[in-house]
Amino acid sequence: MEDMKTIQLRRYTLVEGEYDAFVAWFAQWMPKVRPAAGFTIEFAYGLRETNEFVWAVSAPGDEEAFVALEKEYMATDARAEAFAGQPQRVAEYNLRYVTEFPTTA
């Protein structure tokens, strides 16, 4: 049996004109700080034409465990460093927990 994990789908509408800067910042910081805090980045995709960025992050355990880990992550020095001096580049956040289904028989 596969170990349980919780996946959060994160859909952002970016501030107009900030797409390239956001993508560069994400690539520099998130692959370092999220895994170091116990998360796995499942995927990350940008939609330049609509100024959107969609990614998923997971953590072991149920949703309650994810929320607890997220709370710890939000208080880390590494996260603070990643966001220090950064302008607000996300105009709208849409965060949801999703269920993963098998894609092969």
Helices and strands as residue ranges (DSSP letters): E 5-14, H 19-36, E 40-47, G 48-50, E 52-60, H 63-74, H 77-83, E 90-98
